[in-house]
């Protein structure tokens, strides 16, 4: 995973259409991962998701890119030689 130790990021800014489009592609996977995480944690450590205990899976993952994606940033340069360039 990229971190501030391995890449330089531009300043956070409101998402442009290309960012919204990119998130739209992965949104179903994000929502599925949230539901899976809650399900897995509930088996072993229910306190992890206890603050969301009163929410259904649908309510928990009910967010809208156009309304809820408010800030993004992207890589502008590599720091670790991974192949990214300025």
DRENDOTI-876739 format. One record per residue (C-alpha): y, z, x. Coordinates in Angstrom, 1 decimal. Example, Ala and Ser with C-alpha at 12.3 -4.5 7.8 and 13.67 -1.06 7.14 Angstrom:
BEGIN
{torba {-4.5, 7.8, 12.3}};
{torba {-1.1, 7.1, 13.7}};
***
This chain:
BEGIN
{torba {0.0, 0.0, 0.0}};
{torba {3.5, -0.8, 1.3}};
{torba {5.7, 2.2, 2.0}};
{torba {9.1, 2.7, 3.5}};
{torba {7.3, 3.2, 6.8}};
{torba {5.9, -0.3, 6.8}};
{torba {8.5, -2.5, 5.0}};
{torba {12.2, -2.5, 4.3}};
{torba {13.2, -2.7, 0.7}};
{torba {16.4, -4.0, -0.8}};
{torba {18.6, -1.7, -2.9}};
{torba {17.2, -1.0, -6.4}};
{torba {18.8, -3.2, -9.0}};
{torba {18.2, -4.2, -12.7}};
{torba {15.2, -6.6, -13.0}};
{torba {15.8, -10.3, -13.1}};
{torba {13.6, -12.6, -15.1}};
{torba {11.2, -13.2, -12.2}};
{torba {10.5, -9.5, -11.9}};
{torba {9.9, -9.2, -15.6}};
{torba {7.6, -12.2, -15.5}};
{torba {5.6, -10.6, -12.6}};
{torba {5.3, -7.3, -14.3}};
{torba {4.2, -9.0, -17.5}};
{torba {1.2, -10.5, -15.7}};
{torba {0.0, -7.1, -14.5}};
{torba {1.1, -5.0, -17.6}};
{torba {-2.3, -5.0, -19.3}};
{torba {-3.9, -3.8, -16.0}};
{torba {-1.3, -1.1, -15.6}};
{torba {-1.9, 0.2, -19.2}};
{torba {-5.7, 0.1, -18.7}};
{torba {-5.4, 2.0, -15.5}};
{torba {-3.3, 4.7, -17.2}};
{torba {-5.9, 5.1, -19.9}};
{torba {-8.8, 5.1, -17.4}};
{torba {-7.0, 7.7, -15.3}};
{torba {-6.5, 10.0, -18.2}};
{torba {-10.1, 9.6, -19.3}};
{torba {-11.5, 10.2, -15.8}};
{torba {-9.2, 13.2, -15.2}};
{torba {-10.1, 14.7, -18.6}};
{torba {-13.7, 14.9, -17.4}};
{torba {-12.9, 16.9, -14.3}};
{torba {-9.4, 18.4, -14.4}};
{torba {-7.9, 18.2, -17.9}};
{torba {-4.6, 19.8, -16.7}};
{torba {-3.7, 16.6, -14.9}};
{torba {-2.8, 14.9, -18.2}};
{torba {-2.2, 18.0, -20.3}};
{torba {1.5, 17.1, -21.0}};
{torba {0.3, 14.0, -22.7}};
{torba {-2.5, 15.7, -24.6}};
{torba {-0.8, 15.1, -28.0}};
{torba {-0.4, 11.4, -27.4}};
{torba {-2.9, 8.7, -28.3}};
{torba {-3.8, 6.1, -25.7}};
{torba {-1.7, 3.6, -27.7}};
{torba {1.3, 6.0, -27.7}};
{torba {0.9, 6.8, -24.1}};
{torba {0.9, 3.1, -23.1}};
{torba {3.5, 1.9, -25.6}};
{torba {6.3, 0.7, -23.3}};
{torba {8.2, -2.6, -23.3}};
{torba {9.2, -4.4, -20.2}};
{torba {12.5, -5.7, -21.5}};
{torba {13.5, -2.2, -22.7}};
{torba {11.8, 0.1, -20.2}};
{torba {11.7, -1.7, -16.9}};
{torba {15.2, -0.7, -15.8}};
{torba {15.2, -0.9, -12.0}};
{torba {13.2, -2.8, -9.3}};
{torba {13.4, -3.5, -5.6}};
{torba {11.5, -5.9, -3.3}};
{torba {10.5, -6.3, 0.3}};
{torba {13.1, -7.8, 2.6}};
{torba {11.5, -7.3, 6.0}};
{torba {8.3, -6.1, 7.6}};
{torba {8.1, -3.2, 10.0}};
{torba {4.4, -3.2, 10.9}};
{torba {3.7, -6.8, 11.9}};
{torba {1.7, -7.5, 8.7}};
{torba {3.0, -11.0, 8.3}};
{torba {6.0, -10.5, 6.1}};
{torba {9.3, -11.9, 7.5}};
{torba {12.9, -11.4, 6.8}};
***
